[in-house]
Amino acid sequence: MIDTSIIISTYNSEAWLQKVLWGYNNQTYRNFEVVIADDGSKPATKALLDSMQKDLFYPLIHVWHEDRGFQKSQILNKAILQCSAPYIIMSDGDCIPRKDFVEQHVKFRELGYFLSGGYFMLPMDISEKITEEDIYAERCFDVQWLKQQGLPSSFKNNKLSAGATRATLLNNITPTNASWNGHNASGWKEDILAVNGFDERMQYGGQDRELGERLINFGIQSKQIRYNAVVIHLDHPRGYKNQESIAKNNAIRKETREGGKPWTDFGIKKGPQPVES
């Protein structure tokens, strides 16, 4: 029986999504399904998924709704309901997982916690160079290979090169909060349902972190695995980014933090939390 569901969000980005799905086909841990949360892509995305399924060891579930602008929170809630496993990993269709990505999430998962991973951002020119062979051979996670493609030296390169011992040290000293990150986070489905999923009022800007803040209000703790569970983030333009949406979301997040409520009235179920009889 499948014990892990992986939700991958996407929108009209077939070239990047294909690379991501190759990455999941290269995983050391294989007891999972992939649920595609498709925020209104054109038919080319479904055509890609149909053509790839025969070459993938894991099942693909395509969850789609009509394009109504950036409605990632809505499609993620629909995808959560389609997950058949008790544990959910969430990432994006522009984040290629290292071969031990799922294994690390499974290794560190624990009742009463959600896991917070990180990402390694690549520039556009290197993102475009990565081939299917580079993914299966893991070259795209090799710092030396990336430097040959033009990657500059940086402390951030430790995300790709840290072994288990150094990853633990770096996780302990990083100033980054162990927040729920849309590109790399995981938790128990029953916990996510208990806080009613994502707040569908929220469009671009922090809607993933707001979910994590309500999980914490619910009594769930967060665990940092920033240097253990590795994805490389392919570059892309962000035409949906706007300050009005970010300001609205920040106000909702402020209310969540100050009010201490775990439930949103604007999530999977609409309205106040049902009273248990």
Stockholm file with secondary structure:
# STOCKHOLM 1.0

chainA/1-277         MIDTSIIISTYNSEAWLQKVLWGYNNQTYRNFEVVIADDGSKPATKALLDSMQKDLFYPLIHVWHEDRGFQKSQILNKAILQCSAPYIIMSDGDCIPRKDFVEQHVKFRELGYFLSGGYFMLPMDISEKITEEDIYAERCFDVQWLKQQGLPSSFKNNKLSAGATRATLLNNITPTNASWNGHNASGWKEDILAVNGFDERMQYGGQDRELGERLINFGIQSKQIRYNAVVIHLDHPRGYKNQESIAKNNAIRKETREGGKPWTDFGIKKGPQPVES
#=GR chainA/1-277 SS CCCEEEEEEESSCHHHHHHHHHHHTTCSCCCEEEEEEESSCCHHHHHHHHHHGGGCSSCEEEEECCCCSSCHHHHHHHHHHHCCSSEEEEEETTEEECTTHHHHHHHHCCTTEEEECCCEECCHHHHHHCCHHHHHTTGGGCHHHHHHTTCCCCGGGHHHHCCHHHHHHHHHHCCSCCCCCTTEEEEEHHHHHHTTSSCTTCCSSSHHHHHHHHHHHTTCEEEECTTTSCEEECCCCCTTCCHHHHHHHHHHHHHHHHHCCCCCTBSSSBSSCCCCC
#=GC SS_cons         CCCEEEEEEESSCHHHHHHHHHHHTTCSCCCEEEEEEESSCCHHHHHHHHHHGGGCSSCEEEEECCCCSSCHHHHHHHHHHHCCSSEEEEEETTEEECTTHHHHHHHHCCTTEEEECCCEECCHHHHHHCCHHHHHTTGGGCHHHHHHTTCCCCGGGHHHHCCHHHHHHHHHHCCSCCCCCTTEEEEEHHHHHHTTSSCTTCCSSSHHHHHHHHHHHTTCEEEECTTTSCEEECCCCCTTCCHHHHHHHHHHHHHHHHHCCCCCTBSSSBSSCCCCC
//
